[in-house]
Amino acid sequence: MLSWATLSVFVPTFLFVSLTPGMCMTLAMVLGMTQGIKRTLWMMLGELVGVGLVAAAAGAGVAALMLKQPALFTLFKWVGGAYLGYLGVMMWRSRGRMAIPSQIETGPPAGRLQLASQGFVTAIANPKGWAFFMALLPPFLDSSRGLVQQLAGLIAVILTIEFASLLVYATGGKTLRRTLGKSGNVRLMNRIAGTLMIGVGLWLALG
């Protein structure tokens, strides 16, 4: 179990970091625009699994080993960035399942597995996430107590806050979709979402 002293510091710290715009939050906003909140929940599921794995690996010291392999680290960044950039280009061209069709209420939605995979890839391919958890978790772990129990408690808090933050961003995307949709600017909406996605991909690859 985590002490109240630990929680009183860890919760506001991670809440601030989680609410700061980043790759996963931008993705939640984009999908909130293009897929709606309910379908975005599948992306959130994949993202939360990825975040949990990254946090667990960082806490166990695996991230330190990964950072000693520059080639692997760079490959991770470029593969993830290229994938998100491709999705962004397709959305800019109003093509692909992530793009909003000209008739907003019709058109095939993205598959659940596709959405979950996208969230998972975004979470585990984010080098800033690995570095962040490496720096954040150790100070909150007490070597005199069971590591597994402490790490499990911290990850539970992390995933709860992360899920709440993703919902905030996805809801904002849905609101933006409704506003643009009333004006009939579906192409503009696709281009905004595609630009955001391309930006996330570049951030991942070059950051």
N, C-alpha and C positions, 0 to 999 in steps of 0.2 A: 504493500500500500504506500501511496505517496503522502508525505506530510503536508499539512496545510501551509507551512512556510514555503515549501517547494512550489505548491500550486499557486500561491499568491503572487509569486514572481514569474513562473513559467507561463501561466494562462495569459496575462496581459502582454507578455513579450511575444508569444506566438500569435496572438490575436492581431497585434499590430502588423507583424510580418505577413500573415496570411491575407489580410485585407489590402495589402499593398499590391497594385497592379503588377502582374507577372504573367508568365506563359500560361499557366493553368487557368488563371482567372480570366485572361483575355479569351482563351478557348471557350470557357463557359459562357461568356457574353456573346461570342460569335454564334455558338450553337443555340443559345437562347433566342437569338434573332432568327436563325434559319430552320431550327428544328422544333422549337418550343420547349418549355420547361420539362414536361413529362419525358420526352425522348432524350433530353440532355441529361436526365438522371442516369442513363446508361453510361454516358461518358464519365459522369461523376464516379460511378461504381469502379470503372477501370482506373480512373485517376487516383481514387482512394486506395485501391489495391497497390498501385505503383508507389504512392507516397509511403504507405505502410512498409513496403519492402525496402525502399530507400532508407527510411528512418531506422529500420531494424538492422540493415547492413551497416549503416554508418555507426550505429551504437555498438555494433560488434567488431568494428575495426576493418570491415571489408572495403569500405570506401577508401581508406588510407592505401590499401594495396592497389586499388584501381588507379588512384592518382599517380602511382609510380610507373604506370604504363601509358605514356603520353600518346602513343599511336592508337591504342584502344580508346582512350578518352576522346581523342579527336574524331575517330570514326563514329563513336556514339553521337557526338554533336552533329556531324554532317549528315548522317543518315536520318536522324530525327528532324533536322532543319529542312532537308530536301523534301521529306514527306509532307511536312506542313506547308512548305512553299508550293508544292504541286497542288495541294488542295486549294490554296489561296488563288492560284492562277485559274483553276477550274471555276471557282466561284466568281472571279472577276469576269470571266467569259460567260457567266450564267449557265455553266454546264456542270455535269456531275450531280450526284445525289445530295451534296451539301448545299448546292445553290438553290435559291428560292425560285420556283417556276413562275412564269408570267401570271398565272392564275394562282394566287397565294394559297388558296384553300385546297388546291389539288396538286397532284404530283407525288411520286413515290418517295417516302421518307428514307433517310439513311437507316441501314440495318442496325440492330442492337449490338451485334458483335463488332461491326465497324466502328460504332460510337465508343464502345467499351475499349476496343483496341487503341483507338486514337487517344483516349484519356490515359491509358496505361503507358503508351509510348511517350507521350508528352511528359509524364511524371518521371519515368526512369531515365529519359534521355536528357534531362535538364541538369547540366553540370552545377549550376548555382544551387540546386536543391541538394545535391550530394555535399557540396562544400558547406552549405548552411547547416545541415544536420550534423556534420562533423564538428562544427564549431559550437552549435547550440546544445546538443545533448550531453556531452561529457560533464559540463559544470553542474548538471542537475542529477548526476548519478553518484550515489554514495557507495564507495568501495567496501564499506563495512556491512552492507546489506545485500540481499540477493539481486543480482543484475537483471535476471530475467523478469522478475516481478516489477522492478522499477521501470524497465524499458517498456514492458507491456502497458503499464499505467500511463507513461508519457505518450506512447503511440495512440492510446485510446483518446487522450485529450487532444492530440494533434489532429486525428481524423474527425473528431467532433467539430472542432473549430474550422477545419478545412471544408467540411461539408456545408456548414452554415455560410461560409464565405462564398463558396461556389454558387449557392442558391441566390445570394445577394446579386452576384454578377449576372447569372442567368436571367433573373427577374428583370434586371435592367435591360438586357438584350431583348427580352420579349416586349417590354414597353417601347423600346426604340422601333422594333418591327411594326407594332401597331400604329405608331405615329407615322412612319413612312408609308405604310400600306394604305392608309387613308388618303394619301396624296398620290397614290398610284406609282410611286417611285421604286418599283421593284428592282429595276436594273441598278439604280443608285444604291439600294440596300445590299445587293450582291457585291457591288464594288467596294463598299465600305467594309463588309465582312471579309472579302477577299484580301483587301489591303491589310487589314488587321492580322489575318492569318499569315500572309507573306512576311509581315513585320516580325511576327513571332518566330517564324522559321529562320529568318536572318539573324534574329537575336540569339537563337539557339546555336546556329552554326558558327557565328562570329564572336559571340559573347565570351 
